[in-house]
Amino acid sequence: MAASADIYSATGGTDNNPGANNIVTTVRYKEADNNTVDLNNPVTIPPSGTKWSYWKHNYIQFGGTFTQINNIKWWVASFNWTGVTLWIDDNLAALQHSTGTPNTTGYEVADGLNNLNTHAHITTPVNAGTTYTSSGSAKTIDIDESLGVIDAAGESSNYWVTALEVGVTAVAGTQAAKTCNVEYDEI
């Protein structure tokens, strides 16, 4: 028997205490901190500068029968939305909450003044669409379990945090879906 893997997205709540952890197969970036895949709360094109989506906190949790899982990698094969940058950052052991009111300029990551660098636990965001574009150049996702390996069902990776930065040259409307990939080694 082999391991099974589910990708979760954590939303809401407060730092280190998510309001919801849901299994996801699709992520929609928006100006709301939820996992609902709908057309509500889109990231709007700013008249100047940039605007940010809420952060997406994802992690992978394993089930099934296996001896060990390690070497977790993440990448996006092709990200080419005009005027939009997909940022990814640090491997966080705990949720770092985004706060504010959807569709206004007062929340932490969508007002064009604040980005992934504004949280003390986030270090250096990277343009995922130009950096992590294949299995060979993938981002390593940390594991805080003993010895940096997952060796029991129910254990999971750290969070990887992504957000969209939308500029004035972005194209209005729903963009074509992009596929993000997660791979890992299993013994």
N, C-alpha and C positions, 0 to 999 in steps of 0.2 A: 504494500500500500504506500501511497505517496502523501506528501504534505498537501494541504489545501491552503489557499491564501485569499484573504478578503482585504480590500482597501477600505479604510474608514475615513470619514471626515468629521472633525470635531468643530462645533459651533457654539456660540453663546456662552453663558456663564461668566466666570471671572478667571483671572490668571490661575493656572494649575487646577482648575475645576470646570471642565466644559459642561455646557448645558445639555448637549446632545452629542452622541457618537453614533453615526449612522453608516452602514455599509453603502458604498457608492460605486456605481459603474460609470456615471457621468457627472462632471462638475461644471456648473455654470457660474462664471464670475459675474458679480453684480454688486450693487450698492446696498446690500443687505447681508447680514451674517446668518445665513441659513443654507441648507442643502437642497432647497426646493428647485428643481429644474423647470423653470417657467420663464415667462417673458416680463415678469414684474421686476422693478428696481434695476433696470439696465444701467451699466456704466455709461454716462452721457459724455459726449464730446465737449470739451471745455472751449469757451471762446478764446482763451489764451492759456498758455502753460500746459499743465497736465492734470489729469484726474486719476485717482486710484480706485481699484475695486477693494472690497473687503478681503482680508487674508483668507486663504484656504489652508487649513491644517490637516494634512493627511498622514496616515500611517498604515502599515500593513501588519495584519495579525494572522498567525498561522494556526492551523488545526491539522487533523489527520495523524498519521503515524510516520515518524522520521527520527533520525538520530541527531542531526544538526543542520541548521540553516545559518548561512553567513553571506558576506559579500553582496549585500543588497544594493542595487543600482537603479537609478531613475534617469530617463531621458525623453525628449520630445523630438521625433524625427524631422518634422518640418513645421516651423512656426513663422508664418509670413503674412500676418494681418497688417495692413498698411496703417502706420501711425500708432501701433500698439506694441508694447514690450511685455513679455512674460518674464517676471522675475522669480527666482527661487532663492531661498536662503537656508540658514543653519538647520542643523539637526537638533531639534529641541526635545528634551526629555519630558517637558510639560507644556500644556497649552499656554500661549501668551495672547491674551484676549485683545480683540479689537473693540473699541467702544464708540458710541455715538448714535446718531439718528440717521437712518437710511435716507438717501436722496437729498442730503443737505451738505454743507461744507464743514460741519462741526465734528466730524468723526475722524478717528485717528489716521486712517489710511486713504481716504478718498478725496482729500481737499486740495491736492496738488502741492501742499506745503510739507506734508508728512509722507513718508514712505516706509519701507521695511526697516530702514536704519533707525527709526524713531523709538524702537523698543530696546530696552537695555540688554535683553537676551539675544538679540539678533545682531550679527556681526557684519557680514559683507554680502549683500545681495548680488546675484550674478544673473546676467541676461541668459536665461535658459535656452531661448530660441536660437542663439548663436554659439553657445558654449557646450551645452549638453545635448548633442544632436544625434548620437549613435551609441550603441552598446560600448564601443571603444572609447568614447569620451564622456561616459555617463557620470552623474553625480553619485558618490557613495553616500548611502543612508546609514547613519550610525545605529548601533544596537547597544543599549545600556545593560543588557543582561550580563550575567557572569561570563567573563572571558570574551565578551563581545560576540557571543553566539546565541542563537535561539535553539534550545534543546528540549522544549516541551510545548505541547499544544497550549494555546491560549497566550503565549508570549508574543510580543510585537516589537516592531522597530520604533525608533524615535519619530517625531513628526518631521515632515518636510513642509516648508511654508512657501506658498506661491501667491502672487498677486499680479494683476494687470495694471500697467501704466498706460493711460490713453492720452494721446496728444491731439493737437488741433487738426492734423492731417488724417486722422482715423476716418474710416468709411462707416457711415451710419447703417444700422440694421444688424440682424443676427449674422454672425460670421460662420464660415464653414467649420465644422468640428475638426479638432486636432486630436491625435492620439498620443497620449503619454504612456510610456512603457516602464514597467518595473520587472527586474529580473533578479534572481538570487541563486546561490549554490546550495544544493541539498545533498546530504549524505543519508 
